């Protein structure tokens, strides 16, 4: 497993509470929920590296080179 990076995140208290409740509903830690949401957002925006691509090309399929 790849090493995890740690960093400080300053966040609005209301958003913190909302994310905490959401994480609890999804049976995740708050950190896990934030990471999940960020990963989903990067995939939806076409910015995430695709896992499992054997050719080393991390661009989403269908985009020109």
mmCIF file of the N, C-alpha and C atoms, coordinates in Angstrom:
data_MODEL
# 
_entry.id   MODEL 
# 
loop_
_atom_site.group_PDB 
_atom_site.id 
_atom_site.type_symbol 
_atom_site.label_atom_id 
_atom_site.label_alt_id 
_atom_site.label_comp_id 
_atom_site.label_asym_id 
_atom_site.label_entity_id 
_atom_site.label_seq_id 
_atom_site.pdbx_PDB_ins_code 
_atom_site.Cartn_x 
_atom_site.Cartn_y 
_atom_site.Cartn_z 
_atom_site.occupancy 
_atom_site.B_iso_or_equiv 
_atom_site.pdbx_formal_charge 
_atom_site.auth_seq_id 
_atom_site.auth_comp_id 
_atom_site.auth_asym_id 
_atom_site.auth_atom_id 
_atom_site.pdbx_PDB_model_num 
ATOM 1   N N  . UNK A 1 1  ? 0.839   -1.182 0.000   1.00 0.00 ? 1  UNK A N  1 
ATOM 2   C CA . UNK A 1 1  ? 0.000   0.000  0.000   1.00 0.00 ? 1  UNK A CA 1 
ATOM 3   C C  . UNK A 1 1  ? 0.887   1.248  0.000   1.00 0.00 ? 1  UNK A C  1 
ATOM 4   N N  . UNK A 1 2  ? 0.484   2.241  -0.734  1.00 0.00 ? 2  UNK A N  1 
ATOM 5   C CA . UNK A 1 2  ? 1.250   3.481  -0.838  1.00 0.00 ? 2  UNK A CA 1 
ATOM 6   C C  . UNK A 1 2  ? 1.216   4.244  0.489   1.00 0.00 ? 2  UNK A C  1 
ATOM 7   N N  . UNK A 1 3  ? 2.289   4.967  0.720   1.00 0.00 ? 3  UNK A N  1 
ATOM 8   C CA . UNK A 1 3  ? 2.377   5.780  1.925   1.00 0.00 ? 3  UNK A CA 1 
ATOM 9   C C  . UNK A 1 3  ? 1.333   6.888  1.873   1.00 0.00 ? 3  UNK A C  1 
ATOM 10  N N  . UNK A 1 4  ? 0.729   7.185  3.013   1.00 0.00 ? 4  UNK A N  1 
ATOM 11  C CA . UNK A 1 4  ? -0.263  8.253  3.107   1.00 0.00 ? 4  UNK A CA 1 
ATOM 12  C C  . UNK A 1 4  ? 0.436   9.572  3.427   1.00 0.00 ? 4  UNK A C  1 
ATOM 13  N N  . UNK A 1 5  ? -0.084  10.664 2.903   1.00 0.00 ? 5  UNK A N  1 
ATOM 14  C CA . UNK A 1 5  ? 0.423   12.001 3.190   1.00 0.00 ? 5  UNK A CA 1 
ATOM 15  C C  . UNK A 1 5  ? -0.485  12.645 4.222   1.00 0.00 ? 5  UNK A C  1 
ATOM 16  N N  . UNK A 1 6  ? 0.092   13.279 5.203   1.00 0.00 ? 6  UNK A N  1 
ATOM 17  C CA . UNK A 1 6  ? -0.673  13.980 6.230   1.00 0.00 ? 6  UNK A CA 1 
ATOM 18  C C  . UNK A 1 6  ? -0.559  15.484 5.993   1.00 0.00 ? 6  UNK A C  1 
ATOM 19  N N  . UNK A 1 7  ? -1.662  16.206 6.228   1.00 0.00 ? 7  UNK A N  1 
ATOM 20  C CA . UNK A 1 7  ? -1.636  17.659 6.135   1.00 0.00 ? 7  UNK A CA 1 
ATOM 21  C C  . UNK A 1 7  ? -2.763  18.242 6.973   1.00 0.00 ? 7  UNK A C  1 
ATOM 22  N N  . UNK A 1 8  ? -2.604  19.500 7.322   1.00 0.00 ? 8  UNK A N  1 
ATOM 23  C CA . UNK A 1 8  ? -3.586  20.205 8.128   1.00 0.00 ? 8  UNK A CA 1 
ATOM 24  C C  . UNK A 1 8  ? -4.685  20.754 7.221   1.00 0.00 ? 8  UNK A C  1 
ATOM 25  N N  . UNK A 1 9  ? -5.932  20.586 7.623   1.00 0.00 ? 9  UNK A N  1 
ATOM 26  C CA . UNK A 1 9  ? -7.062  21.109 6.865   1.00 0.00 ? 9  UNK A CA 1 
ATOM 27  C C  . UNK A 1 9  ? -7.884  22.025 7.763   1.00 0.00 ? 9  UNK A C  1 
ATOM 28  N N  . UNK A 1 10 ? -8.003  23.261 7.369   1.00 0.00 ? 10 UNK A N  1 
ATOM 29  C CA . UNK A 1 10 ? -8.863  24.195 8.089   1.00 0.00 ? 10 UNK A CA 1 
ATOM 30  C C  . UNK A 1 10 ? -10.218 24.167 7.395   1.00 0.00 ? 10 UNK A C  1 
ATOM 31  N N  . UNK A 1 11 ? -11.279 24.007 8.173   1.00 0.00 ? 11 UNK A N  1 
ATOM 32  C CA . UNK A 1 11 ? -12.605 23.827 7.589   1.00 0.00 ? 11 UNK A CA 1 
ATOM 33  C C  . UNK A 1 11 ? -13.653 24.531 8.456   1.00 0.00 ? 11 UNK A C  1 
ATOM 34  N N  . UNK A 1 12 ? -14.649 25.067 7.810   1.00 0.00 ? 12 UNK A N  1 
ATOM 35  C CA . UNK A 1 12 ? -15.755 25.724 8.494   1.00 0.00 ? 12 UNK A CA 1 
ATOM 36  C C  . UNK A 1 12 ? -16.424 24.737 9.462   1.00 0.00 ? 12 UNK A C  1 
ATOM 37  N N  . UNK A 1 13 ? -16.717 25.154 10.685  1.00 0.00 ? 13 UNK A N  1 
ATOM 38  C CA . UNK A 1 13 ? -17.309 24.239 11.667  1.00 0.00 ? 13 UNK A CA 1 
ATOM 39  C C  . UNK A 1 13 ? -18.636 23.609 11.209  1.00 0.00 ? 13 UNK A C  1 
ATOM 40  N N  . UNK A 1 14 ? -19.449 24.361 10.497  1.00 0.00 ? 14 UNK A N  1 
ATOM 41  C CA . UNK A 1 14 ? -20.725 23.816 10.018  1.00 0.00 ? 14 UNK A CA 1 
ATOM 42  C C  . UNK A 1 14 ? -20.490 22.710 8.986   1.00 0.00 ? 14 UNK A C  1 
ATOM 43  N N  . UNK A 1 15 ? -19.544 22.932 8.076   1.00 0.00 ? 15 UNK A N  1 
ATOM 44  C CA . UNK A 1 15 ? -19.204 21.908 7.093   1.00 0.00 ? 15 UNK A CA 1 
ATOM 45  C C  . UNK A 1 15 ? -18.599 20.689 7.785   1.00 0.00 ? 15 UNK A C  1 
ATOM 46  N N  . UNK A 1 16 ? -17.762 20.925 8.781   1.00 0.00 ? 16 UNK A N  1 
ATOM 47  C CA . UNK A 1 16 ? -17.176 19.839 9.561   1.00 0.00 ? 16 UNK A CA 1 
ATOM 48  C C  . UNK A 1 16 ? -18.275 18.961 10.170  1.00 0.00 ? 16 UNK A C  1 
ATOM 49  N N  . UNK A 1 17 ? -19.267 19.592 10.784  1.00 0.00 ? 17 UNK A N  1 
ATOM 50  C CA . UNK A 1 17 ? -20.366 18.843 11.395  1.00 0.00 ? 17 UNK A CA 1 
ATOM 51  C C  . UNK A 1 17 ? -21.162 18.055 10.354  1.00 0.00 ? 17 UNK A C  1 
ATOM 52  N N  . UNK A 1 18 ? -21.418 18.690 9.218   1.00 0.00 ? 18 UNK A N  1 
ATOM 53  C CA . UNK A 1 18 ? -22.153 18.028 8.140   1.00 0.00 ? 18 UNK A CA 1 
ATOM 54  C C  . UNK A 1 18 ? -21.395 16.800 7.635   1.00 0.00 ? 18 UNK A C  1 
ATOM 55  N N  . UNK A 1 19 ? -20.103 16.970 7.393   1.00 0.00 ? 19 UNK A N  1 
ATOM 56  C CA . UNK A 1 19 ? -19.291 15.853 6.914   1.00 0.00 ? 19 UNK A CA 1 
ATOM 57  C C  . UNK A 1 19 ? -19.171 14.751 7.965   1.00 0.00 ? 19 UNK A C  1 
ATOM 58  N N  . UNK A 1 20 ? -19.095 15.133 9.225   1.00 0.00 ? 20 UNK A N  1 
ATOM 59  C CA . UNK A 1 20 ? -19.024 14.136 10.301  1.00 0.00 ? 20 UNK A CA 1 
ATOM 60  C C  . UNK A 1 20 ? -20.283 13.286 10.343  1.00 0.00 ? 20 UNK A C  1 
ATOM 61  N N  . UNK A 1 21 ? -21.436 13.919 10.231  1.00 0.00 ? 21 UNK A N  1 
ATOM 62  C CA . UNK A 1 21 ? -22.699 13.165 10.228  1.00 0.00 ? 21 UNK A CA 1 
ATOM 63  C C  . UNK A 1 21 ? -22.793 12.262 9.008   1.00 0.00 ? 21 UNK A C  1 
ATOM 64  N N  . UNK A 1 22 ? -22.386 12.776 7.856   1.00 0.00 ? 22 UNK A N  1 
ATOM 65  C CA . UNK A 1 22 ? -22.415 12.005 6.619   1.00 0.00 ? 22 UNK A CA 1 
ATOM 66  C C  . UNK A 1 22 ? -21.497 10.794 6.724   1.00 0.00 ? 22 UNK A C  1 
ATOM 67  N N  . UNK A 1 23 ? -20.301 10.999 7.283   1.00 0.00 ? 23 UNK A N  1 
ATOM 68  C CA . UNK A 1 23 ? -19.353 9.901  7.464   1.00 0.00 ? 23 UNK A CA 1 
ATOM 69  C C  . UNK A 1 23 ? -19.953 8.834  8.373   1.00 0.00 ? 23 UNK A C  1 
ATOM 70  N N  . UNK A 1 24 ? -20.594 9.267  9.429   1.00 0.00 ? 24 UNK A N  1 
ATOM 71  C CA . UNK A 1 24 ? -21.234 8.319  10.349  1.00 0.00 ? 24 UNK A CA 1 
ATOM 72  C C  . UNK A 1 24 ? -22.327 7.527  9.633   1.00 0.00 ? 24 UNK A C  1 
ATOM 73  N N  . UNK A 1 25 ? -23.127 8.191  8.817   1.00 0.00 ? 25 UNK A N  1 
ATOM 74  C CA . UNK A 1 25 ? -24.180 7.510  8.055   1.00 0.00 ? 25 UNK A CA 1 
ATOM 75  C C  . UNK A 1 25 ? -23.600 6.467  7.106   1.00 0.00 ? 25 UNK A C  1 
ATOM 76  N N  . UNK A 1 26 ? -22.424 6.754  6.529   1.00 0.00 ? 26 UNK A N  1 
ATOM 77  C CA . UNK A 1 26 ? -21.781 5.854  5.569   1.00 0.00 ? 26 UNK A CA 1 
ATOM 78  C C  . UNK A 1 26 ? -20.808 4.879  6.231   1.00 0.00 ? 26 UNK A C  1 
ATOM 79  N N  . UNK A 1 27 ? -20.775 4.892  7.581   1.00 0.00 ? 27 UNK A N  1 
ATOM 80  C CA . UNK A 1 27 ? -19.889 4.013  8.353   1.00 0.00 ? 27 UNK A CA 1 
ATOM 81  C C  . UNK A 1 27 ? -18.416 4.196  7.969   1.00 0.00 ? 27 UNK A C  1 
ATOM 82  N N  . UNK A 1 28 ? -18.018 5.457  7.824   1.00 0.00 ? 28 UNK A N  1 
ATOM 83  C CA . UNK A 1 28 ? -16.629 5.803  7.522   1.00 0.00 ? 28 UNK A CA 1 
ATOM 84  C C  . UNK A 1 28 ? -16.118 6.754  8.605   1.00 0.00 ? 28 UNK A C  1 
ATOM 85  N N  . UNK A 1 29 ? -14.808 6.836  8.710   1.00 0.00 ? 29 UNK A N  1 
ATOM 86  C CA . UNK A 1 29 ? -14.219 7.883  9.542   1.00 0.00 ? 29 UNK A CA 1 
ATOM 87  C C  . UNK A 1 29 ? -14.385 9.203  8.795   1.00 0.00 ? 29 UNK A C  1 
ATOM 88  N N  . UNK A 1 30 ? -14.240 10.300 9.501   1.00 0.00 ? 30 UNK A N  1 
ATOM 89  C CA . UNK A 1 30 ? -14.321 11.601 8.835   1.00 0.00 ? 30 UNK A CA 1 
ATOM 90  C C  . UNK A 1 30 ? -13.224 11.721 7.783   1.00 0.00 ? 30 UNK A C  1 
ATOM 91  N N  . UNK A 1 31 ? -12.014 11.296 8.133   1.00 0.00 ? 31 UNK A N  1 
ATOM 92  C CA . UNK A 1 31 ? -10.912 11.333 7.175   1.00 0.00 ? 31 UNK A CA 1 
ATOM 93  C C  . UNK A 1 31 ? -11.237 10.476 5.949   1.00 0.00 ? 31 UNK A C  1 
ATOM 94  N N  . UNK A 1 32 ? -11.760 9.279  6.174   1.00 0.00 ? 32 UNK A N  1 
ATOM 95  C CA . UNK A 1 32 ? -12.127 8.397  5.070   1.00 0.00 ? 32 UNK A CA 1 
ATOM 96  C C  . UNK A 1 32 ? -13.209 9.000  4.191   1.00 0.00 ? 32 UNK A C  1 
ATOM 97  N N  . UNK A 1 33 ? -14.165 9.682  4.804   1.00 0.00 ? 33 UNK A N  1 
ATOM 98  C CA . UNK A 1 33 ? -15.251 10.312 4.047   1.00 0.00 ? 33 UNK A CA 1 
ATOM 99  C C  . UNK A 1 33 ? -14.722 11.445 3.177   1.00 0.00 ? 33 UNK A C  1 
ATOM 100 N N  . UNK A 1 34 ? -13.853 12.268 3.740   1.00 0.00 ? 34 UNK A N  1 
ATOM 101 C CA . UNK A 1 34 ? -13.274 13.379 2.969   1.00 0.00 ? 34 UNK A CA 1 
ATOM 102 C C  . UNK A 1 34 ? -12.460 12.830 1.804   1.00 0.00 ? 34 UNK A C  1 
ATOM 103 N N  . UNK A 1 35 ? -11.658 11.805 2.064   1.00 0.00 ? 35 UNK A N  1 
ATOM 104 C CA . UNK A 1 35 ? -10.856 11.204 0.995   1.00 0.00 ? 35 UNK A CA 1 
ATOM 105 C C  . UNK A 1 35 ? -11.772 10.599 -0.085  1.00 0.00 ? 35 UNK A C  1 
ATOM 106 N N  . UNK A 1 36 ? -12.830 9.926  0.326   1.00 0.00 ? 36 UNK A N  1 
ATOM 107 C CA . UNK A 1 36 ? -13.785 9.349  -0.624  1.00 0.00 ? 36 UNK A CA 1 
ATOM 108 C C  . UNK A 1 36 ? -14.414 10.439 -1.500  1.00 0.00 ? 36 UNK A C  1 
ATOM 109 N N  . UNK A 1 37 ? -14.858 11.520 -0.878  1.00 0.00 ? 37 UNK A N  1 
ATOM 110 C CA . UNK A 1 37 ? -15.494 12.603 -1.632  1.00 0.00 ? 37 UNK A CA 1 
ATOM 111 C C  . UNK A 1 37 ? -14.523 13.281 -2.588  1.00 0.00 ? 37 UNK A C  1 
ATOM 112 N N  . UNK A 1 38 ? -13.296 13.483 -2.149  1.00 0.00 ? 38 UNK A N  1 
ATOM 113 C CA . UNK A 1 38 ? -12.294 14.086 -3.033  1.00 0.00 ? 38 UNK A CA 1 
ATOM 114 C C  . UNK A 1 38 ? -11.977 13.165 -4.207  1.00 0.00 ? 38 UNK A C  1 
ATOM 115 N N  . UNK A 1 39 ? -11.858 11.866 -3.934  1.00 0.00 ? 39 UNK A N  1 
ATOM 116 C CA . UNK A 1 39 ? -11.584 10.913 -5.018  1.00 0.00 ? 39 UNK A CA 1 
ATOM 117 C C  . UNK A 1 39 ? -12.742 10.905 -6.033  1.00 0.00 ? 39 UNK A C  1 
ATOM 118 N N  . UNK A 1 40 ? -13.975 10.869 -5.542  1.00 0.00 ? 40 UNK A N  1 
ATOM 119 C CA . UNK A 1 40 ? -15.138 10.887 -6.431  1.00 0.00 ? 40 UNK A CA 1 
ATOM 120 C C  . UNK A 1 40 ? -15.168 12.161 -7.279  1.00 0.00 ? 40 UNK A C  1 
ATOM 121 N N  . UNK A 1 41 ? -14.855 13.290 -6.667  1.00 0.00 ? 41 UNK A N  1 
ATOM 122 C CA . UNK A 1 41 ? -14.856 14.561 -7.404  1.00 0.00 ? 41 UNK A CA 1 
ATOM 123 C C  . UNK A 1 41 ? -13.780 14.565 -8.484  1.00 0.00 ? 41 UNK A C  1 
ATOM 124 N N  . UNK A 1 42 ? -12.614 14.019 -8.191  1.00 0.00 ? 42 UNK A N  1 
ATOM 125 C CA . UNK A 1 42 ? -11.554 14.015 -9.196  1.00 0.00 ? 42 UNK A CA 1 
ATOM 126 C C  . UNK A 1 42 ? -11.889 13.071 -10.345 1.00 0.00 ? 42 UNK A C  1 
ATOM 127 N N  . UNK A 1 43 ? -12.538 11.966 -10.047 1.00 0.00 ? 43 UNK A N  1 
ATOM 128 C CA . UNK A 1 43 ? -12.958 11.040 -11.108 1.00 0.00 ? 43 UNK A CA 1 
ATOM 129 C C  . UNK A 1 43 ? -14.013 11.712 -11.985 1.00 0.00 ? 43 UNK A C  1 
ATOM 130 N N  . UNK A 1 44 ? -15.009 12.340 -11.366 1.00 0.00 ? 44 UNK A N  1 
ATOM 131 C CA . UNK A 1 44 ? -16.078 12.989 -12.125 1.00 0.00 ? 44 UNK A CA 1 
ATOM 132 C C  . UNK A 1 44 ? -15.548 14.109 -13.014 1.00 0.00 ? 44 UNK A C  1 
ATOM 133 N N  . UNK A 1 45 ? -14.518 14.784 -12.579 1.00 0.00 ? 45 UNK A N  1 
ATOM 134 C CA . UNK A 1 45 ? -13.939 15.886 -13.356 1.00 0.00 ? 45 UNK A CA 1 
ATOM 135 C C  . UNK A 1 45 ? -12.862 15.434 -14.329 1.00 0.00 ? 45 UNK A C  1 
ATOM 136 N N  . UNK A 1 46 ? -12.589 14.120 -14.347 1.00 0.00 ? 46 UNK A N  1 
ATOM 137 C CA . UNK A 1 46 ? -11.584 13.607 -15.263 1.00 0.00 ? 46 UNK A CA 1 
ATOM 138 C C  . UNK A 1 46 ? -10.162 13.933 -14.852 1.00 0.00 ? 46 UNK A C  1 
ATOM 139 N N  . UNK A 1 47 ? -9.933  14.146 -13.573 1.00 0.00 ? 47 UNK A N  1 
ATOM 140 C CA . UNK A 1 47 ? -8.602  14.516 -13.080 1.00 0.00 ? 47 UNK A CA 1 
ATOM 141 C C  . UNK A 1 47 ? -7.881  13.379 -12.376 1.00 0.00 ? 47 UNK A C  1 
ATOM 142 N N  . UNK A 1 48 ? -8.586  12.311 -12.081 1.00 0.00 ? 48 UNK A N  1 
ATOM 143 C CA . UNK A 1 48 ? -7.993  11.226 -11.291 1.00 0.00 ? 48 UNK A CA 1 
ATOM 144 C C  . UNK A 1 48 ? -7.249  10.244 -12.170 1.00 0.00 ? 48 UNK A C  1 
ATOM 145 N N  . UNK A 1 49 ? -6.187  9.695  -11.615 1.00 0.00 ? 49 UNK A N  1 
ATOM 146 C CA . UNK A 1 49 ? -5.489  8.601  -12.285 1.00 0.00 ? 49 UNK A CA 1 
ATOM 147 C C  . UNK A 1 49 ? -6.394  7.379  -12.203 1.00 0.00 ? 49 UNK A C  1 
ATOM 148 N N  . UNK A 1 50 ? -6.541  6.703  -13.303 1.00 0.00 ? 50 UNK A N  1 
ATOM 149 C CA . UNK A 1 50 ? -7.388  5.509  -13.319 1.00 0.00 ? 50 UNK A CA 1 
ATOM 150 C C  . UNK A 1 50 ? -6.611  4.359  -12.718 1.00 0.00 ? 50 UNK A C  1 
ATOM 151 N N  . UNK A 1 51 ? -7.208  3.686  -11.777 1.00 0.00 ? 51 UNK A N  1 
ATOM 152 C CA . UNK A 1 51 ? -6.561  2.548  -11.147 1.00 0.00 ? 51 UNK A CA 1 
ATOM 153 C C  . UNK A 1 51 ? -6.675  1.338  -12.056 1.00 0.00 ? 51 UNK A C  1 
ATOM 154 N N  . UNK A 1 52 ? -5.582  0.574  -12.089 1.00 0.00 ? 52 UNK A N  1 
ATOM 155 C CA . UNK A 1 52 ? -5.619  -0.672 -12.836 1.00 0.00 ? 52 UNK A CA 1 
ATOM 156 C C  . UNK A 1 52 ? -5.277  -0.555 -14.306 1.00 0.00 ? 52 UNK A C  1 
ATOM 157 N N  . UNK A 1 53 ? -4.905  0.616  -14.799 1.00 0.00 ? 53 UNK A N  1 
ATOM 158 C CA . UNK A 1 53 ? -4.504  0.756  -16.201 1.00 0.00 ? 53 UNK A CA 1 
ATOM 159 C C  . UNK A 1 53 ? -3.114  0.168  -16.368 1.00 0.00 ? 53 UNK A C  1 
ATOM 160 N N  . UNK A 1 54 ? -2.969  -0.799 -17.238 1.00 0.00 ? 54 UNK A N  1 
ATOM 161 C CA . UNK A 1 54 ? -1.695  -1.483 -17.413 1.00 0.00 ? 54 UNK A CA 1 
ATOM 162 C C  . UNK A 1 54 ? -0.722  -0.712 -18.294 1.00 0.00 ? 54 UNK A C  1 
ATOM 163 N N  . UNK A 1 55 ? -1.223  0.129  -19.181 1.00 0.00 ? 55 UNK A N  1 
ATOM 164 C CA . UNK A 1 55 ? -0.343  0.799  -20.131 1.00 0.00 ? 55 UNK A CA 1 
ATOM 165 C C  . UNK A 1 55 ? 0.307   2.061  -19.572 1.00 0.00 ? 55 UNK A C  1 
ATOM 166 N N  . UNK A 1 56 ? -0.008  2.410  -18.320 1.00 0.00 ? 56 UNK A N  1 
ATOM 167 C CA . UNK A 1 56 ? 0.601   3.585  -17.711 1.00 0.00 ? 56 UNK A CA 1 
ATOM 168 C C  . UNK A 1 56 ? -0.044  4.889  -18.123 1.00 0.00 ? 56 UNK A C  1 
ATOM 169 N N  . UNK A 1 57 ? -1.032  4.840  -19.005 1.00 0.00 ? 57 UNK A N  1 
ATOM 170 C CA . UNK A 1 57 ? -1.734  6.042  -19.441 1.00 0.00 ? 57 UNK A CA 1 
ATOM 171 C C  . UNK A 1 57 ? -2.853  6.313  -18.444 1.00 0.00 ? 57 UNK A C  1 
ATOM 172 N N  . UNK A 1 58 ? -2.750  7.397  -17.676 1.00 0.00 ? 58 UNK A N  1 
ATOM 173 C CA . UNK A 1 58 ? -3.715  7.700  -16.635 1.00 0.00 ? 58 UNK A CA 1 
ATOM 174 C C  . UNK A 1 58 ? -4.860  8.587  -17.093 1.00 0.00 ? 58 UNK A C  1 
ATOM 175 N N  . UNK A 1 59 ? -4.849  8.960  -18.366 1.00 0.00 ? 59 UNK A N  1 
ATOM 176 C CA . UNK A 1 59 ? -5.925  9.818  -18.854 1.00 0.00 ? 59 UNK A CA 1 
ATOM 177 C C  . UNK A 1 59 ? -7.200  9.017  -19.026 1.00 0.00 ? 59 UNK A C  1 
ATOM 178 N N  . UNK A 1 60 ? -8.371  9.629  -18.784 1.00 0.00 ? 60 UNK A N  1 
ATOM 179 C CA . UNK A 1 60 ? -9.627  8.935  -19.004 1.00 0.00 ? 60 UNK A CA 1 
ATOM 180 C C  . UNK A 1 60 ? -9.758  8.523  -20.459 1.00 0.00 ? 60 UNK A C  1 
ATOM 181 N N  . UNK A 1 61 ? -10.424 7.414  -20.684 1.00 0.00 ? 61 UNK A N  1 
ATOM 182 C CA . UNK A 1 61 ? -10.644 6.949  -22.050 1.00 0.00 ? 61 UNK A CA 1 
ATOM 183 C C  . UNK A 1 61 ? -11.473 7.966  -22.810 1.00 0.00 ? 61 UNK A C  1 
ATOM 184 N N  . UNK A 1 62 ? -11.234 8.068  -24.110 1.00 0.00 ? 62 UNK A N  1 
ATOM 185 C CA . UNK A 1 62 ? -12.023 8.955  -24.937 1.00 0.00 ? 62 UNK A CA 1 
ATOM 186 C C  . UNK A 1 62 ? -11.417 10.336 -25.131 1.00 0.00 ? 62 UNK A C  1 
ATOM 187 N N  . UNK A 1 63 ? -10.362 10.639 -24.424 1.00 0.00 ? 63 UNK A N  1 
ATOM 188 C CA . UNK A 1 63 ? -9.708  11.939 -24.610 1.00 0.00 ? 63 UNK A CA 1 
ATOM 189 C C  . UNK A 1 63 ? -8.579  11.823 -25.586 1.00 0.00 ? 63 UNK A C  1 
ATOM 190 N N  . UNK A 1 64 ? -8.383  12.869 -26.359 1.00 0.00 ? 64 UNK A N  1 
ATOM 191 C CA . UNK A 1 64 ? -7.294  12.846 -27.338 1.00 0.00 ? 64 UNK A CA 1 
ATOM 192 C C  . UNK A 1 64 ? -5.950  12.986 -26.631 1.00 0.00 ? 64 UNK A C  1 
ATOM 193 N N  . UNK A 1 65 ? -4.924  12.447 -27.249 1.00 0.00 ? 65 UNK A N  1 
ATOM 194 C CA . UNK A 1 65 ? -3.576  12.522 -26.685 1.00 0.00 ? 65 UNK A CA 1 
ATOM 195 C C  . UNK A 1 65 ? -2.983  13.770 -27.152 1.00 0.00 ? 65 UNK A C  1 
# 
